[in-house]
Amino acid sequence: MRTEARAAGPPVVTPRRLRAPRSVAVAAQRQAGEPGGGEPTPAALQRRALLGAGAAAASGVLSGFGGLAARPPPAAAAPAGAPLPLVPKAPLTPRLSVSQVIKGCWQLSGGHRGERASDRTAGQEAVDDFGAFYRAGITSFDAADHYGPAEALIGRFLGTDPSLRANCQVLSKYCVFSGQEMATVSARSVRTAVETSLKRLGVDSVDLMQFYWGSYSVPRYVDAALHLMDLRAQGLVKEVGVTNFDVPRLEAMAKAGVEIASNQVQYSLLDRRPALGPMADYCASAGTKLLPYGVLAGGFLTDRYVGVDVRNVRADTYSKSKYSSVLVESVGGWEGLQRLLAGLKPIAAKHNTTIANVAARWVLQQPLVPAVILGARNADHVDDHRALFAFALDEGDAAAIGALLEGGRRPKGDCYSWERGGEF
């Protein structure tokens, strides 16, 4: 059993508390909203993770990452004072392009409402907000069959104008959580799930259906993926992707004939498992793209938390709960995060932008990443998303960020292995 050390000031997480409990990997999936996220309640995670500095922070370096430089920027930075550009598109496959910022819709699942004055995650307000993203060039929306009303809200937005369906890209998910569902998966059950998404969205075909499987101990995921391929051949799904799969399972599906367009994985300055584990090499050889979520770690990788005392931080949303746990594994807790934010601040100032945009731009400039998924509770973030394309990180920025991330404990696990009970 893990223990907490009690002392004056904020609680300190002991070395034994630097791993999440194995039991959370599947049990809280539906409650938490993120596919396979396995997040405990916000209060539990705030106690268990967010407050800790931990042994990794005591090493004096940001733990878990080596210095991997970003690839050369795809475009020159925009001149100072230039109008904010629209968010451009990039090819996910030869048949499907997506906006390079994808509006993540986990925030519409009911557990991200935050401050009442700024919340627009439900009802007509949420529908109206889609318009602001769309007008900014953010035409791709990422939902799921278990994100509460997200698919229905997207459907309501698409129904406001017949031209929207032709100009928007819908990325949803087919998630199989329970043992019973996994054991009895069939062509009929897969088709029923996809048809339910189509009905909610009000569309004839989902542009990208991303597949999640709850437990590898039930080895039916290849069958389910093949059923999705059949639906692709029938036109109900345009492309088949996956979310939170590791390399051995990707290899098994590919060997059976599943053409995997993308793997949606957690990828950020706090979580570089896609680059430092086997995932990037495999995806490069297989022609599979990476669609990163958690790019801003639930908002922790933003100016808002620079210099903030941890005692004034509340893990009061699903995303804060999830990523407060990641903080412990990646940088040893709040002190490590503060060192990282302090190092990113001058890079943001150099480009007259925000820490959030530096963090997102860094991920976007990594190989195999055509777009980043950014969740927002309202449209106030739209201009900041557009500003992400008014600059590019140069070699000096990449070196400075690499120095911030050098040394210390590197992640040992594949993507999502820790969440399934393995090592980070």
C-alpha positions as a LaTeX table, in Angstrom:
\begin{tabular}{lrrr}
\hline
Residue & $x$ (\AA) & $y$ (\AA) & $z$ (\AA) \\
\hline
Met1 & 0.00 & 0.00 & 0.00 \\
Arg2 & 1.33 & 3.43 & $-0.91$ \\
Thr3 & 1.93 & 5.95 & 1.87 \\
Glu4 & 2.14 & 9.72 & 2.11 \\
Ala5 & 4.88 & 11.59 & 3.96 \\
Arg6 & 3.44 & 14.42 & 6.04 \\
Ala7 & 5.51 & 17.51 & 6.77 \\
Ala8 & 5.17 & 21.25 & 7.04 \\
Gly9 & 3.87 & 22.82 & 3.85 \\
Pro10 & 2.41 & 20.88 & 0.92 \\
Pro11 & 2.29 & 17.10 & 1.19 \\
Val12 & 5.22 & 15.31 & $-0.43$ \\
Val13 & 4.78 & 12.16 & $-2.47$ \\
Thr14 & 7.22 & 9.47 & $-1.43$ \\
Pro15 & 9.11 & 7.39 & $-4.03$ \\
Arg16 & 6.63 & 4.55 & $-3.61$ \\
Arg17 & 3.85 & 6.88 & $-4.78$ \\
Leu18 & 5.41 & 7.56 & $-8.16$ \\
Arg19 & 3.21 & 5.01 & $-9.91$ \\
Ala20 & $-0.50$ & 5.00 & $-10.46$ \\
Pro21 & $-2.41$ & 2.06 & $-9.02$ \\
Arg22 & $-2.86$ & $-0.77$ & $-11.51$ \\
Ser23 & $-6.52$ & $-1.14$ & $-10.62$ \\
Val24 & $-7.55$ & 2.18 & $-12.20$ \\
Ala25 & $-6.63$ & 1.23 & $-15.76$ \\
Val26 & $-10.10$ & 0.11 & $-16.85$ \\
Ala27 & $-12.47$ & 0.60 & $-13.93$ \\
Ala28 & $-13.13$ & 4.32 & $-14.40$ \\
Gln29 & $-13.10$ & 4.45 & $-18.21$ \\
Arg30 & $-16.73$ & 5.34 & $-18.75$ \\
Gln31 & $-16.80$ & 7.76 & $-15.82$ \\
Ala32 & $-13.64$ & 9.54 & $-16.90$ \\
Gly33 & $-14.51$ & 9.88 & $-20.58$ \\
Glu34 & $-11.02$ & 9.40 & $-22.06$ \\
Pro35 & $-10.90$ & 6.03 & $-23.84$ \\
Gly36 & $-9.18$ & 3.66 & $-21.49$ \\
Gly37 & $-8.12$ & 6.61 & $-19.36$ \\
Gly38 & $-8.67$ & 4.85 & $-16.05$ \\
Glu39 & $-8.72$ & 8.07 & $-14.03$ \\
Pro40 & $-9.72$ & 8.06 & $-10.35$ \\
Thr41 & $-11.94$ & 10.86 & $-9.08$ \\
Pro42 & $-10.54$ & 14.41 & $-9.14$ \\
Ala43 & $-10.26$ & 14.54 & $-5.35$ \\
Ala44 & $-8.39$ & 11.24 & $-5.16$ \\
Leu45 & $-5.90$ & 12.25 & $-7.83$ \\
Gln46 & $-5.33$ & 15.62 & $-6.26$ \\
Arg47 & $-4.32$ & 13.88 & $-3.04$ \\
Arg48 & $-2.36$ & 11.13 & $-4.74$ \\
Ala49 & $-0.52$ & 12.92 & $-7.48$ \\
Leu50 & $-0.77$ & 16.66 & $-7.94$ \\
Leu51 & 0.75 & 17.68 & $-4.63$ \\
Gly52 & 3.87 & 15.57 & $-4.88$ \\
Ala53 & 7.39 & 16.65 & $-5.74$ \\
Gly54 & 8.69 & 13.11 & $-5.37$ \\
Ala55 & 12.09 & 11.50 & $-5.64$ \\
Ala56 & 12.39 & 12.25 & $-9.34$ \\
Ala57 & 12.22 & 15.99 & $-8.70$ \\
Ala58 & 14.94 & 15.66 & $-6.07$ \\
Ser59 & 17.39 & 14.73 & $-8.83$ \\
Gly60 & 17.37 & 18.37 & $-9.93$ \\
Val61 & 16.44 & 17.58 & $-13.55$ \\
Leu62 & 13.23 & 17.02 & $-15.43$ \\
Ser63 & 12.81 & 13.31 & $-15.35$ \\
Gly64 & 11.97 & 10.87 & $-18.05$ \\
Phe65 & 13.10 & 12.59 & $-21.24$ \\
Gly66 & 16.15 & 12.80 & $-23.43$ \\
Gly67 & 16.94 & 15.69 & $-25.72$ \\
Leu68 & 15.15 & 14.85 & $-28.97$ \\
Ala69 & 15.21 & 17.85 & $-31.30$ \\
Ala70 & 12.12 & 18.84 & $-33.20$ \\
Arg71 & 12.18 & 18.37 & $-36.95$ \\
Pro72 & 12.77 & 21.52 & $-39.04$ \\
Pro73 & 9.79 & 23.88 & $-38.92$ \\
Pro74 & 7.33 & 23.35 & $-41.78$ \\
Ala75 & 7.04 & 27.07 & $-42.54$ \\
Ala76 & 8.66 & 30.37 & $-41.69$ \\
Ala77 & 7.26 & 32.35 & $-38.82$ \\
Ala78 & 4.76 & 35.04 & $-39.75$ \\
Pro79 & 5.93 & 38.70 & $-39.57$ \\
Ala80 & 5.15 & 40.55 & $-36.35$ \\
Gly81 & 1.74 & 42.16 & $-36.49$ \\
Ala82 & 0.51 & 40.02 & $-39.37$ \\
Pro83 & $-3.14$ & 38.92 & $-39.24$ \\
Leu84 & $-3.65$ & 35.59 & $-37.55$ \\
Pro85 & $-3.73$ & 32.82 & $-40.15$ \\
Leu86 & $-6.51$ & 30.31 & $-40.47$ \\
Val87 & $-5.62$ & 26.87 & $-39.20$ \\
Pro88 & $-4.28$ & 24.91 & $-42.20$ \\
Lys89 & $-5.00$ & 21.32 & $-43.16$ \\
Ala90 & $-2.64$ & 18.37 & $-43.47$ \\
Pro91 & $-3.09$ & 14.90 & $-44.96$ \\
Leu92 & $-3.84$ & 12.10 & $-42.53$ \\
Thr93 & $-4.08$ & 9.64 & $-45.42$ \\
Pro94 & $-4.16$ & 10.15 & $-49.19$ \\
Arg95 & $-7.98$ & 10.16 & $-48.89$ \\
Leu96 & $-8.42$ & 12.30 & $-45.78$ \\
Ser97 & $-7.01$ & 15.63 & $-44.67$ \\
Val98 & $-7.69$ & 17.19 & $-41.28$ \\
Ser99 & $-7.22$ & 20.62 & $-39.76$ \\
Gln100 & $-3.90$ & 20.79 & $-37.95$ \\
Val101 & $-5.76$ & 21.67 & $-34.78$ \\
Ile102 & $-8.54$ & 19.18 & $-34.11$ \\
Lys103 & $-11.23$ & 20.28 & $-31.69$ \\
Gly104 & $-11.24$ & 17.67 & $-28.93$ \\
Cys105 & $-14.72$ & 17.03 & $-27.59$ \\
Trp106 & $-13.89$ & 15.25 & $-24.32$ \\
Gln107 & $-14.66$ & 18.65 & $-22.76$ \\
Leu108 & $-18.31$ & 18.14 & $-23.76$ \\
Ser109 & $-18.70$ & 14.93 & $-21.77$ \\
Gly110 & $-19.88$ & 16.63 & $-18.59$ \\
Gly111 & $-16.77$ & 16.51 & $-16.41$ \\
His112 & $-15.03$ & 19.68 & $-17.60$ \\
Arg113 & $-17.46$ & 22.42 & $-16.75$ \\
Gly114 & $-15.07$ & 24.38 & $-14.55$ \\
Glu115 & $-15.99$ & 28.00 & $-13.85$ \\
Arg116 & $-19.64$ & 28.70 & $-14.57$ \\
Ala117 & $-18.95$ & 32.09 & $-16.17$ \\
Ser118 & $-16.74$ & 30.61 & $-18.90$ \\
Asp119 & $-18.43$ & 27.27 & $-19.43$ \\
Arg120 & $-19.95$ & 26.52 & $-22.83$ \\
Thr121 & $-19.83$ & 22.73 & $-22.83$ \\
Ala122 & $-23.53$ & 21.92 & $-23.01$ \\
Gly123 & $-26.67$ & 22.65 & $-24.98$ \\
Gln124 & $-27.01$ & 25.34 & $-27.61$ \\
Glu125 & $-23.96$ & 27.23 & $-26.34$ \\
Ala126 & $-21.76$ & 24.23 & $-27.18$ \\
Val127 & $-23.36$ & 23.93 & $-30.61$ \\
Asp128 & $-22.82$ & 27.64 & $-31.31$ \\
Asp129 & $-19.17$ & 27.43 & $-30.28$ \\
Phe130 & $-18.46$ & 24.94 & $-33.07$ \\
Gly131 & $-19.11$ & 27.77 & $-35.52$ \\
Ala132 & $-16.27$ & 29.89 & $-34.13$ \\
Phe133 & $-13.84$ & 26.99 & $-34.45$ \\
Tyr134 & $-15.04$ & 26.25 & $-37.97$ \\
Arg135 & $-14.60$ & 29.86 & $-39.09$ \\
Ala136 & $-11.01$ & 29.74 & $-37.78$ \\
Gly137 & $-10.22$ & 26.77 & $-40.02$ \\
Ile138 & $-10.66$ & 24.17 & $-37.26$ \\
Thr139 & $-12.92$ & 21.89 & $-39.26$ \\
Ser140 & $-12.04$ & 18.53 & $-37.66$ \\
Phe141 & $-13.83$ & 17.35 & $-34.52$ \\
Asp142 & $-12.80$ & 14.41 & $-32.33$ \\
Ala143 & $-15.57$ & 12.68 & $-30.38$ \\
Ala144 & $-16.37$ & 9.21 & $-29.08$ \\
Asp145 & $-19.28$ & 6.90 & $-28.46$ \\
His146 & $-18.90$ & 7.46 & $-24.70$ \\
Tyr147 & $-18.24$ & 11.21 & $-24.55$ \\
Gly148 & $-21.75$ & 11.86 & $-23.32$ \\
Pro149 & $-23.55$ & 14.16 & $-25.77$ \\
Ala150 & $-20.50$ & 15.04 & $-27.89$ \\
Glu151 & $-21.58$ & 13.19 & $-31.03$ \\
Ala152 & $-25.11$ & 14.56 & $-30.78$ \\
Leu153 & $-23.79$ & 18.12 & $-30.35$ \\
Ile154 & $-21.58$ & 17.75 & $-33.42$ \\
Gly155 & $-24.58$ & 16.41 & $-35.30$ \\
Arg156 & $-26.66$ & 19.42 & $-34.29$ \\
Phe157 & $-23.93$ & 21.74 & $-35.56$ \\
Leu158 & $-23.55$ & 19.91 & $-38.86$ \\
Gly159 & $-27.31$ & 20.10 & $-39.30$ \\
Thr160 & $-27.34$ & 23.89 & $-39.22$ \\
Asp161 & $-25.97$ & 24.19 & $-42.77$ \\
Pro162 & $-25.87$ & 21.53 & $-45.54$ \\
Ser163 & $-22.39$ & 22.68 & $-46.62$ \\
Leu164 & $-20.82$ & 21.83 & $-43.26$ \\
Arg165 & $-20.81$ & 18.08 & $-43.79$ \\
Ala166 & $-18.74$ & 18.46 & $-46.95$ \\
Asn167 & $-16.25$ & 20.79 & $-45.27$ \\
Cys168 & $-15.91$ & 19.20 & $-41.82$ \\
Gln169 & $-14.17$ & 16.01 & $-40.78$ \\
Val170 & $-15.65$ & 13.88 & $-38.01$ \\
Leu171 & $-13.29$ & 11.67 & $-36.02$ \\
Ser172 & $-15.09$ & 9.41 & $-33.58$ \\
Lys173 & $-14.34$ & 6.24 & $-31.65$ \\
Tyr174 & $-15.57$ & 2.70 & $-31.29$ \\
Cys175 & $-14.62$ & 1.64 & $-27.77$ \\
Val176 & $-15.05$ & $-1.82$ & $-26.28$ \\
Phe177 & $-14.66$ & $-1.67$ & $-22.51$ \\
Ser178 & $-16.28$ & $-4.54$ & $-20.64$ \\
Gly179 & $-15.23$ & $-8.17$ & $-20.59$ \\
Gln180 & $-18.63$ & $-9.24$ & $-21.85$ \\
Glu181 & $-18.48$ & $-6.82$ & $-24.77$ \\
Met182 & $-14.99$ & $-7.97$ & $-25.67$ \\
Ala183 & $-15.82$ & $-11.67$ & $-25.42$ \\
Thr184 & $-18.90$ & $-11.40$ & $-27.63$ \\
Val185 & $-17.68$ & $-8.90$ & $-30.22$ \\
Ser186 & $-19.09$ & $-9.69$ & $-33.64$ \\
Ala187 & $-19.78$ & $-8.14$ & $-37.02$ \\
Arg188 & $-23.26$ & $-7.27$ & $-35.78$ \\
Ser189 & $-22.11$ & $-5.60$ & $-32.55$ \\
Val190 & $-19.48$ & $-3.54$ & $-34.38$ \\
Arg191 & $-21.98$ & $-2.46$ & $-37.02$ \\
Thr192 & $-24.54$ & $-1.54$ & $-34.35$ \\
Ala193 & $-22.01$ & 0.67 & $-32.58$ \\
Val194 & $-20.99$ & 2.43 & $-35.79$ \\
Glu195 & $-24.59$ & 2.92 & $-36.89$ \\
Thr196 & $-25.37$ & 4.46 & $-33.50$ \\
Ser197 & $-22.57$ & 6.99 & $-34.04$ \\
Leu198 & $-23.84$ & 7.74 & $-37.55$ \\
Lys199 & $-27.33$ & 8.40 & $-36.21$ \\
Arg200 & $-26.08$ & 10.73 & $-33.48$ \\
Leu201 & $-23.88$ & 12.61 & $-35.92$ \\
Gly202 & $-26.47$ & 12.73 & $-38.66$ \\
Val203 & $-23.99$ & 11.54 & $-41.29$ \\
Asp204 & $-23.73$ & 8.64 & $-43.73$ \\
Ser205 & $-20.08$ & 7.90 & $-43.02$ \\
Val206 & $-17.57$ & 8.66 & $-40.27$ \\
Asp207 & $-14.34$ & 10.10 & $-41.69$ \\
Leu208 & $-12.13$ & 8.32 & $-39.13$ \\
Met209 & $-13.40$ & 5.67 & $-36.73$ \\
Gln210 & $-10.82$ & 5.10 & $-34.00$ \\
Phe211 & $-10.89$ & 1.77 & $-32.22$ \\
Tyr212 & $-10.13$ & 1.22 & $-28.51$ \\
Trp213 & $-9.93$ & $-2.15$ & $-26.72$ \\
Gly214 & $-10.23$ & $-2.43$ & $-22.96$ \\
Ser215 & $-7.97$ & $-5.37$ & $-22.14$ \\
Tyr216 & $-5.41$ & $-7.28$ & $-24.17$ \\
Ser217 & $-6.15$ & $-10.34$ & $-22.03$ \\
Val218 & $-9.22$ & $-10.82$ & $-24.22$ \\
Pro219 & $-7.56$ & $-11.31$ & $-27.62$ \\
Arg220 & $-10.49$ & $-10.43$ & $-29.87$ \\
Tyr221 & $-9.27$ & $-6.99$ & $-30.91$ \\
Val222 & $-8.06$ & $-8.26$ & $-34.30$ \\
Asp223 & $-11.54$ & $-9.59$ & $-35.05$ \\
Ala224 & $-13.14$ & $-6.27$ & $-34.10$ \\
Ala225 & $-10.69$ & $-4.31$ & $-36.24$ \\
Leu226 & $-11.38$ & $-6.56$ & $-39.22$ \\
His227 & $-15.10$ & $-5.93$ & $-38.79$ \\
Leu228 & $-14.35$ & $-2.20$ & $-38.98$ \\
Met229 & $-12.45$ & $-2.82$ & $-42.20$ \\
Asp230 & $-15.55$ & $-4.50$ & $-43.59$ \\
Leu231 & $-17.58$ & $-1.40$ & $-42.71$ \\
Arg232 & $-14.96$ & 0.72 & $-44.45$ \\
Ala233 & $-15.45$ & $-1.36$ & $-47.59$ \\
Gln234 & $-19.19$ & $-0.72$ & $-47.28$ \\
Gly235 & $-18.68$ & 3.04 & $-46.96$ \\
Leu236 & $-19.87$ & 3.47 & $-43.36$ \\
Val237 & $-16.33$ & 4.32 & $-42.29$ \\
Lys238 & $-13.86$ & 6.17 & $-44.52$ \\
Glu239 & $-10.70$ & 5.37 & $-42.55$ \\
Val240 & $-9.92$ & 3.07 & $-39.63$ \\
Gly241 & $-7.73$ & 4.33 & $-36.83$ \\
Val242 & $-7.00$ & 3.19 & $-33.29$ \\
Thr243 & $-6.45$ & 4.86 & $-29.95$ \\
Asn244 & $-4.11$ & 3.88 & $-27.13$ \\
Phe245 & $-2.80$ & 0.69 & $-28.71$ \\
Asp246 & 0.79 & $-0.51$ & $-28.25$ \\
Val247 & 3.15 & $-1.76$ & $-30.94$ \\
Pro248 & 2.64 & $-5.54$ & $-30.53$ \\
Arg249 & $-1.12$ & $-5.13$ & $-30.95$ \\
Leu250 & $-0.67$ & $-2.80$ & $-33.94$ \\
Glu251 & 1.56 & $-5.41$ & $-35.53$ \\
Ala252 & $-1.00$ & $-8.15$ & $-34.94$ \\
Met253 & $-3.78$ & $-6.14$ & $-36.57$ \\
Ala254 & $-1.62$ & $-5.11$ & $-39.51$ \\
Lys255 & $-0.55$ & $-8.71$ & $-40.08$ \\
Ala256 & $-4.22$ & $-9.69$ & $-40.30$ \\
Gly257 & $-4.82$ & $-7.07$ & $-42.99$ \\
Val258 & $-6.10$ & $-4.08$ & $-40.99$ \\
Glu259 & $-5.01$ & $-0.78$ & $-42.55$ \\
Ile260 & $-4.49$ & 1.56 & $-39.62$ \\
Ala261 & $-4.50$ & 5.21 & $-40.60$ \\
Ser262 & $-3.56$ & 6.61 & $-37.19$ \\
Asn263 & $-3.01$ & 5.87 & $-33.53$ \\
Gln264 & $-4.37$ & 8.50 & $-31.13$ \\
Val265 & $-1.95$ & 8.64 & $-28.21$ \\
Gln266 & $-0.96$ & 10.92 & $-25.37$ \\
Tyr267 & 1.99 & 13.03 & $-26.55$ \\
Ser268 & 3.37 & 16.17 & $-24.96$ \\
Leu269 & 6.42 & 17.71 & $-23.34$ \\
Leu270 & 5.36 & 15.74 & $-20.26$ \\
Asp271 & 4.84 & 12.46 & $-22.10$ \\
Arg272 & 7.28 & 11.53 & $-24.85$ \\
Arg273 & 6.59 & 7.82 & $-24.86$ \\
Pro274 & 5.59 & 7.94 & $-28.55$ \\
Ala275 & 9.09 & 9.20 & $-29.46$ \\
Leu276 & 11.27 & 7.42 & $-26.90$ \\
Gly277 & 9.54 & 4.03 & $-27.04$ \\
Pro278 & 9.03 & 1.78 & $-30.05$ \\
Met279 & 5.93 & 3.57 & $-31.36$ \\
Ala280 & 7.49 & 6.16 & $-33.68$ \\
Asp281 & 9.75 & 3.66 & $-35.44$ \\
Tyr282 & 6.89 & 1.23 & $-35.98$ \\
Cys283 & 4.48 & 3.88 & $-37.27$ \\
Ala284 & 7.10 & 5.26 & $-39.64$ \\
Ser285 & 7.59 & 1.82 & $-41.17$ \\
Ala286 & 3.86 & 1.05 & $-41.27$ \\
Gly287 & 2.69 & 4.38 & $-42.67$ \\
Thr288 & 0.57 & 5.09 & $-39.58$ \\
Lys289 & 0.25 & 8.66 & $-38.30$ \\
Leu290 & 0.16 & 9.79 & $-34.67$ \\
Leu291 & $-2.75$ & 11.92 & $-33.44$ \\
Pro292 & $-1.66$ & 13.42 & $-30.11$ \\
Tyr293 & $-4.02$ & 14.22 & $-27.26$ \\
Gly294 & $-3.01$ & 15.59 & $-23.85$ \\
Val295 & $-0.79$ & 18.09 & $-25.68$ \\
Leu296 & $-1.29$ & 20.73 & $-22.97$ \\
Ala297 & $-1.70$ & 18.21 & $-20.14$ \\
Gly298 & $-5.19$ & 19.36 & $-19.26$ \\
Gly299 & $-4.07$ & 23.00 & $-19.17$ \\
Phe300 & $-1.06$ & 22.53 & $-16.89$ \\
Leu301 & 1.29 & 23.43 & $-19.78$ \\
Thr302 & 0.03 & 27.01 & $-19.92$ \\
Asp303 & 0.93 & 30.44 & $-18.55$ \\
Arg304 & $-1.90$ & 30.11 & $-16.06$ \\
Tyr305 & 0.17 & 27.87 & $-13.79$ \\
Val306 & 3.50 & 29.70 & $-13.85$ \\
Gly307 & 4.54 & 30.35 & $-10.26$ \\
Val308 & 1.27 & 29.10 & $-8.82$ \\
Asp309 & 1.39 & 27.52 & $-5.37$ \\
Val310 & 0.20 & 23.95 & $-5.57$ \\
Arg311 & $-2.07$ & 24.57 & $-2.59$ \\
Asn312 & $-4.12$ & 26.87 & $-4.82$ \\
Val313 & $-4.60$ & 24.25 & $-7.53$ \\
Arg314 & $-7.70$ & 22.07 & $-7.72$ \\
Ala315 & $-7.99$ & 18.93 & $-9.83$ \\
Asp316 & $-11.62$ & 19.80 & $-10.49$ \\
Thr317 & $-12.08$ & 18.43 & $-14.02$ \\
Tyr318 & $-11.55$ & 15.04 & $-15.65$ \\
Ser319 & $-8.54$ & 16.31 & $-17.59$ \\
Lys320 & $-6.83$ & 17.90 & $-14.57$ \\
Ser321 & $-7.32$ & 14.66 & $-12.68$ \\
Lys322 & $-5.79$ & 12.62 & $-15.47$ \\
Tyr323 & $-2.76$ & 14.82 & $-16.06$ \\
Ser324 & $-1.99$ & 15.53 & $-12.43$ \\
Ser325 & $-1.05$ & 11.86 & $-12.28$ \\
Val326 & 1.13 & 12.25 & $-15.38$ \\
Leu327 & 2.98 & 15.12 & $-13.69$ \\
Val328 & 4.29 & 12.78 & $-11.03$ \\
Glu329 & 5.51 & 10.20 & $-13.51$ \\
Ser330 & 7.12 & 12.66 & $-15.91$ \\
Val331 & 8.61 & 15.51 & $-13.87$ \\
Gly332 & 8.20 & 14.38 & $-10.29$ \\
Gly333 & 5.27 & 16.63 & $-9.45$ \\
Trp334 & 4.56 & 20.32 & $-9.14$ \\
Glu335 & 8.15 & 21.48 & $-8.63$ \\
Gly336 & 9.23 & 19.77 & $-11.84$ \\
Leu337 & 6.36 & 21.35 & $-13.73$ \\
Gln338 & 7.37 & 24.80 & $-12.45$ \\
Arg339 & 10.94 & 24.29 & $-13.72$ \\
Leu340 & 9.61 & 23.30 & $-17.13$ \\
Leu341 & 7.22 & 26.26 & $-17.35$ \\
Ala342 & 9.98 & 28.66 & $-16.30$ \\
Gly343 & 12.17 & 27.34 & $-19.13$ \\
Leu344 & 9.38 & 27.64 & $-21.71$ \\
Lys345 & 8.46 & 31.20 & $-20.76$ \\
Pro346 & 11.41 & 32.93 & $-22.54$ \\
Ile347 & 10.80 & 30.86 & $-25.69$ \\
Ala348 & 7.18 & 32.02 & $-25.69$ \\
Ala349 & 8.29 & 35.62 & $-25.17$ \\
Lys350 & 10.72 & 35.36 & $-28.10$ \\
His351 & 7.84 & 34.48 & $-30.42$ \\
Asn352 & 5.32 & 36.82 & $-28.75$ \\
Thr353 & 3.10 & 33.84 & $-28.01$ \\
Thr354 & 1.96 & 31.70 & $-25.11$ \\
Ile355 & 3.51 & 28.76 & $-23.31$ \\
Ala356 & 0.55 & 26.72 & $-24.51$ \\
Asn357 & 1.43 & 27.47 & $-28.12$ \\
Val358 & 5.09 & 26.62 & $-27.60$ \\
Ala359 & 4.07 & 23.28 & $-26.06$ \\
Ala360 & 1.59 & 22.56 & $-28.85$ \\
Arg361 & 3.95 & 23.72 & $-31.61$ \\
Trp362 & 6.66 & 21.40 & $-30.27$ \\
Val363 & 4.36 & 18.40 & $-30.63$ \\
Leu364 & 3.09 & 19.51 & $-34.04$ \\
Gln365 & 6.66 & 19.71 & $-35.36$ \\
Gln366 & 7.43 & 16.11 & $-34.41$ \\
Pro367 & 7.59 & 13.43 & $-37.12$ \\
Leu368 & 4.39 & 11.53 & $-37.97$ \\
Val369 & 2.16 & 14.23 & $-36.41$ \\
Pro370 & $-0.20$ & 15.85 & $-38.95$ \\
Ala371 & $-2.36$ & 17.54 & $-36.31$ \\
Val372 & $-2.84$ & 17.98 & $-32.57$ \\
Ile373 & $-6.06$ & 17.47 & $-30.63$ \\
Leu374 & $-6.79$ & 20.43 & $-28.36$ \\
Gly375 & $-9.80$ & 20.44 & $-26.09$ \\
Ala376 & $-11.44$ & 23.70 & $-25.08$ \\
Arg377 & $-14.47$ & 24.42 & $-22.90$ \\
Asn378 & $-15.35$ & 27.48 & $-24.98$ \\
Ala379 & $-14.39$ & 29.40 & $-28.12$ \\
Asp380 & $-12.23$ & 31.90 & $-26.23$ \\
His381 & $-9.20$ & 29.81 & $-27.23$ \\
Val382 & $-9.78$ & 30.09 & $-30.97$ \\
Asp383 & $-7.44$ & 33.04 & $-31.55$ \\
Asp384 & $-4.71$ & 31.31 & $-29.55$ \\
His385 & $-5.13$ & 28.23 & $-31.74$ \\
Arg386 & $-4.73$ & 30.42 & $-34.85$ \\
Ala387 & $-1.64$ & 32.05 & $-33.33$ \\
Leu388 & $-0.07$ & 28.59 & $-33.21$ \\
Phe389 & 0.52 & 29.02 & $-36.97$ \\
Ala390 & 1.96 & 32.53 & $-36.79$ \\
Phe391 & 5.38 & 31.21 & $-35.73$ \\
Ala392 & 7.53 & 28.10 & $-35.83$ \\
Leu393 & 10.12 & 26.77 & $-33.42$ \\
Asp394 & 13.64 & 27.03 & $-34.82$ \\
Glu395 & 16.77 & 25.02 & $-34.13$ \\
Gly396 & 17.68 & 27.21 & $-31.18$ \\
Asp397 & 14.26 & 26.68 & $-29.63$ \\
Ala398 & 14.53 & 22.95 & $-30.17$ \\
Ala399 & 17.93 & 22.91 & $-28.48$ \\
Ala400 & 16.67 & 24.94 & $-25.52$ \\
Ile401 & 13.67 & 22.65 & $-25.07$ \\
Gly402 & 15.89 & 19.62 & $-25.46$ \\
Ala403 & 18.13 & 20.94 & $-22.68$ \\
Leu404 & 15.09 & 21.33 & $-20.45$ \\
Leu405 & 14.19 & 17.71 & $-21.07$ \\
Glu406 & 17.65 & 16.16 & $-20.83$ \\
Gly407 & 18.78 & 13.67 & $-18.24$ \\
Gly408 & 16.94 & 11.92 & $-15.50$ \\
Arg409 & 14.61 & 8.96 & $-15.72$ \\
Arg410 & 13.39 & 8.11 & $-19.21$ \\
Pro411 & 10.02 & 6.44 & $-19.76$ \\
Lys412 & 10.39 & 2.70 & $-20.21$ \\
Gly413 & 6.94 & 1.70 & $-21.40$ \\
Asp414 & 5.16 & 1.77 & $-24.73$ \\
Cys415 & 2.26 & 4.13 & $-25.30$ \\
Tyr416 & $-0.52$ & 3.54 & $-22.78$ \\
Ser417 & 1.29 & 0.63 & $-21.10$ \\
Trp418 & 1.44 & 2.46 & $-17.76$ \\
Glu419 & $-2.31$ & 3.13 & $-17.88$ \\
Arg420 & $-2.83$ & $-0.60$ & $-18.38$ \\
Gly421 & $-0.73$ & $-1.44$ & $-15.33$ \\
Gly422 & 2.82 & $-1.43$ & $-16.74$ \\
Glu423 & 5.71 & 0.98 & $-16.48$ \\
Phe424 & 5.68 & 4.61 & $-17.53$ \\
\hline
\end{tabular}
